[in-house]
Every structure is written in C-alpha cells, then in structure tokens.
Amino acid sequence: MSLYEAMKHKIDEKANGCFYVTNDTDGREARIILDHGKIRAILVEKKSGSEPDHNILKWLHISVSFSDKIPNIGLAAIRPIDTERFMNALEKADARIKMVKEVIPWNDAVFRVVRMPSPRFEGFDARKLQISLALKGQRRVSQVIDIIGLTEFEVLSDICWLHTHDLIELVSKSGSLSGEKKTDFLNAFRERLADLIGPAADMVMEDAFETIGTDNPDDLDALTFPMIMELKNAVCQQIDKEEAAIINEWVSGYLKPD
C-alpha cells in the first residue's frame, strides 16, 4: 500500500494519530500527524552535513506505519497543512512514482545506452546526458545516484524518461538473494529481530512471510530486493516504531552495494 492509499484510508475514517514514514534509500524519517482526519503537521528529519531533498512527495522507496498515538511535541507553533491540497499533490506523486517503479523496481537495476541523440532531440538536456554517460551498462542505479550527486527522484525520473524514449535499455532488472545468500540474509534478519523483541521474532517473521504470499521461505528460489522490502515492511508493521527504525537501518545496510 502506498503512502497515498494509506493516508486516504485514515483521512476518510477521520482518524487521529501519526504516520511514520521511512525513506528506505537513505534512512530519513518523516512524521505526519492527523487530527480528526486533517493533517495537523508534517515533520521531516534532516540529514546533517548534506543537502538532500526533504520533500516526501519525492520519496520513492518507503516504509509506512501508523500509530493512533500522537507524539508529545509542541504543535502550537507549527502551521497546519491544507489537507485537500496535500492529498491532491500526493495522489499525483503516487501516480508518477508507480510509473517510475514499473521501469526501475529497485535501485540495483542496470541500464546501458542504446543510442545518443543529437543535441536538438526534444527534452534531452545536459542532466540527461550526464546520467546517460554515467550508466555505462555496468553501474547500478544506486551507484549512478552517488556518482553524479543528484537526488534519487531526479535520477530515476530521468532514467525513466530515457527508457521511454528508447535511448537506454535494461540490462538487469533487479538483483536477488538466492542459495546461501538468501539463507544467510534470513538467518541474520531473524537474529537481529530476536535481539530486539526476543522469542517473538519467529512468529513475527512467519506472519510477515504470510503477508507477502508464502508460508515457507524455503519454497522460494530467491528473494528479490522488492520482495525483501515487502518482508521488511510486514515485519515493521508488527513492532514498535523505534524497533522498526532499527530494522529499516539494518536491512538497508545489509543490502548496500559494496
């Protein structure tokens, strides 16, 4: 379920509480506080020492959880959000993000340049040229983001544009963990979860696997990265937000390219 879909459901219910949103790419967090179905505040954690894009409408890979408890923070000095206007913007962003994810399900995808257009090719600009040159047919999208220093949203949007105009093609859609790597990851995941919540870890993992459509991970030949994100999100829905933040960070660190 996307952030838009989750929020629309709670807003229609006129719910009170707080959405906790984690950017799976870099670990940033946001809190969206609801008051009787209206957005009372949006608070985004900023990363020190960098200038990332703090606009959550541009976060592509996220984890979302909801608590009916409102955080104990001073809201008097925070200007309320126009709920209808924000939700309209979020709906449009949700459609764009889904379109991008159809081309780039995860940031370990690899593309190569098919042809380089002339400078007069409509819509092809210096930034798209920079991204084309950085792809090389061997770098993962995550590596391209690091190399050229643009935001995830900018890079993925431009790669999607290049792909739509047949200027690049997909070499590898999404990596996966299979065999020993799959087993090692699942064992490490269970151990990390057990460190946080104790013996209940096995039950939480079983429920999470049922959520993603299997009751026996041994039946899976491999775990794709999108599947791992679904598994992680299903686990985080069952534990406290502080523990979920630790799990989010751990999974991102485990899957980070060498």
N, C-alpha and C positions, 0 to 999 in steps of 0.2 A: 504494500500500500504506500503510495507516495505521500509526501507532506501535505499536498493539496487535498487529497482524498481523506486523510486522517483528520485534518483541521475542519473540513467541511462537515464531516460527521459530527464532531464535537460542537461546532458552532450551531448546527441545526438542532442539537439537543439542548442548546443554551447552557452549556456546561461551565463549571468553574474548575480551574486547575492550571497545570503548566505542561507544555510540550518541551521535552528535552531533545534537541537536535544536535547530532554529532556529524561533522564533516569527516567521512572515512578517509579522505585523501590526506589531510594534514592534522586531524585531531581537534580542530577548533570546535567550540560548542556554542550553542545558542539556546536561550530560553524564551518561549512565547507564552505569555500569561493571559489566560482567558478569565473574564468576569461576566458571568451570565451570557455566554456566547459572544461576547465582544472582546476584541484584542485590547488588553489593557497596556501591555508593554512588550517590546522585543529587545532582548539584551544579548549582545554578541560578544564573546570573549575575543580579545585581540591578541595576536601573537607578538610578543616583544621582539624587537630587533629586525622586523620586516614590515613590508607594506602590502600584505595580501588583500584580496578583495573580500570585504566583510559583508557583502550583500548576499544574504542567504538565498535569494531568488536565483543565484548563480551556482549554488552548491549542487553538484551532480550526483555524487555518491554519498548517501547519508544514512544514518540510523536514527530512528524516531521512537520515542517512548512518551507516555503521558501519565501524569500523576494528578489525582484530584486534590492534592495539597498544594497550596500556593506558597512559594518561597517567602521566607520572612525578610523581605527587603523593602526599603522605603520607596513607595511608588508616587508619593505626593508631588515630587519634583519632576516626574517623568511624564512627558506629554503623551496622552492616549493616541492610539493608532486608529486611522479610519479603516474599520474592518472591511467594509464592502470594497473599498479601493484596493486594499492589500490583497484580498482574496481574488479580485479580478486579475491583478498582476501575477499572483501566484498560479492561477489557472493557465495563463498564457505561458509562464515559465515552465510549468509542468509539461505542456504540450511540446515545447522546444526541447526539454531535457529528454523526453521519451523518444523524440526523433533522433537526437544525437546518440542515445544508447542503442538504437537499432543498428547504427553503423559501428559504434565503438562501445560494446557492452562493458568493457573494463579497460583500465589504463595500461595493461600489458600487451595490448594489440600492437601489431607491427604492420606498417604500410610501406609501399615503395612507389616512387614516381613513375608514371606511365609515359607522360609527355609534359614538356614545359611549354606553356602557351606564350604567345607574343605579348609584349608589354601593353598592347591595346586590347587584350582579352578582357571583356567587361566583368568587373568585380574582382579581378585578380590584382592584388596590390602588393606592396613591399612586405607586409607582415605575412601574407600567404606564401610569398616567395621564400622568406626566411624559414618558415615551417617546412616547406617542400624540401629545401636543401638539408634541413636537419633530420628528416625522416630516414633517408638513405636505404630503406629496405631492410634495415637490421636493428634499428633502435625501437624500443618500446615507446609508446606514447608518453609514459611517465618520465622517461629519460629526456624526451624532447622538451617537455614542460620545464624540467630542471635546467636544460642547456640554454634555452632562449629567454628564460626569465619572465614569461607571460603567465597570466593566471590560467588555471585549469580550464575554466569556461571559455576563454579566448582561444586556446589551442584546440580544444575539442570541437568548438563551433567551426573553426577554420578547416580542420581536418574533414569534418562532415561536409563542408562546402566543396572542398577539393575532390572528395569522393563522389559527391552528387554530380559534379561536372566532369567526371571520368578523367581526372588528372592524376589520380593515385588509385592504387588497388590494394586490397587487403592481402597480406602475406600470411599472417597468423592472427586468428580472431580473438582467442583468449587462451591464456595458459591454464594449466590444471595441475593438480597434485594426484599422482597415481602410484600404485605399488607401495613401496616402502615410504615414499614421501607422504602419501596420504595417511598411512598408518602412524607415522611419526607426528604429523600435524595433529591428528585426532587425539593421540595419547597426550601430547603436550597441552592441547586445549583442555582436556579433562583435568589434567594435573593442575593447570593454572586456575581453573574454575574451582577445583576442590580446595585449593589454597585459600580461596575467598569465601566459599559458602559451605565447605565441609562435605559430609557424605551425601548431601542432596544433589551434588554435582551430576551423578549418574542419571538421576531421574530428570533433571533439567535438560541434559543432553538428549535423553530419549524423547522427551516431549518436543524438543527443537527439531529432531530428525523427522518426527511425525508431521510437524508443521511444514517441512519442505518436501514431504511426499514419500518418505521411506521410513521403515521401522528397523532396518538393518543396514548400517553403512557398509558392511562387508559385501552387500549386493551391488554396490556402486563400483564401477570400474575406475572411476576417477572423480575427484571433486574439482569442478571448475571454480574459478575465482568468484563469479557471480553467485554460485551455489554456496560458497563459503560465506559470502556476505549475508545471504539469506539465513544460513545457520546461525551466524553470529547475532543477527538481529533477533532471531527467535529466542536465543538464549538471553539476550539483554532485556527482552520483554518480561522475563520471569524473575529478574533480580533487581536489587536496589540501584538507583541511578549512579551512586558512587562506584559500586562494583561494576556496573555496565561501562562506565568511563574507563576503568582499568582494563576490561576485556577488549573494548574498542582499540585502545592503545596497543595492547599486546598483539592482537591479530594484525593490525597494520604493520607493526614492527616485524612480525614473523614473515609476512608476505612481501616486505620491502625488497626490491631488487638489490642484488649485491653490487 
